[in-house]
Amino acid sequence: MYETLALLAAFVFLYSISSGGLERTLFSGAIVFAAFGFIFGPLGLDYLVLDIEGEGLRILAEMTLALILFIDAASANLDVLKQHIRIPRNLLLIALPLIILFGFGVGVLIFGGLTLIEIAILATILAPTDAALGKAVVTNKAVPAKIREGLSFESGLNDGICVPILFIFLALASKSGIEGDTTMHALTLVAEEIGIGVAVGVGLVVLGSWLLKQFSNRGWITETWKQLPVIALAVSCFTVAQYIGGSGFIACFVGGLLFGWIAKNHKHKLLFAAEGGADTLALITWVVFGAAVVGHTIDKLTWEPLLYAVLSLTVIRMIPVFLVLLGTQLRTDEKLFIGWFGPRGLATIVFAVIVVNENLPGGDTIALTAVCTIVLSVVFHGISANPFVAALASRIGRSEGISTGDNKD
């Protein structure tokens, strides 16, 4: 235990003092964290002993994702979002169902050993994008604000929307079935997940923000404790919503949006203090993923999961996204940029653990495909973030320069 803690502490120290330099390279934090876990884990040097079960990984990933969603939503520029609401609206209401449908069709062609319901489950768990892995893009000011806010809004809500869809497919796969009108039951379940999530997020944030203001006006909040209110509020939104049958992810994202609007004049100081906690949880999650998950699945890899993972990150997402953005006046390179930057990460980890716990006949294949997709996403989205952002910014700069020159003429 002490050897593992000492190794983790040394790694955290080294990364924390070099993170600024590493962020300017091709290697994102997730790549470094997962690689460290894999290299020092059981299949590497075997110095890192992380005895964590699937349920423990699920809880860790859920808490990390909940906190990141809350902070990212609270940091959102609502004025920009309102001006360009068509982008995230199309991504969530049209592209997301198409991605699941397209993923199902591709899965039928590739996986002969999975049932149709199991393929639908796989397509669903790989549909939501990851706010944590997309942070390098959505926080980069070189990316146009409409794209940043659109991607952030999409990643904040699509995992919560996929939760009830996943549970419907799991119910069908377990042969417990859904009695009566399946479509009506599905719509009811989706409405409950979203409705309860929204209600919890709004209720807790209104109460929490009011208490925060009252005690802040009295000078009762000391500097050393300013890092905790946002973290505690995000965790409360998630856990309460989950406990009463709603989507904790929806609660965190909606609650974060409301908190950012209520505390707009003072939110940056509170959010800045909480971001360190989110980054620390993300570090631990990816280290555990690299050591305990990647290390135990890499030797089982076959061509089917690898091919599907590549297609999931490319055509399965990019074609629907491109089609639904045709009428948004975005340039072709901007549409392709949005389509490419749909990384898979924490939400997919959570969903994969849920599927494994169901003991489905094809559960191992689904989990292996999910792990393969996440690993490829961590690597390729990580190394492409800075170069693709620079290329997009350069094209936009040239386009604006040409446009300005034409106006002068």
Order of alpha helices (4+ residues) and beta strands (2+ residues): alpha-alpha-alpha-alpha-alpha-alpha-alpha-alpha-alpha-alpha-alpha-alpha-alpha-alpha-alpha-alpha-alpha-alpha
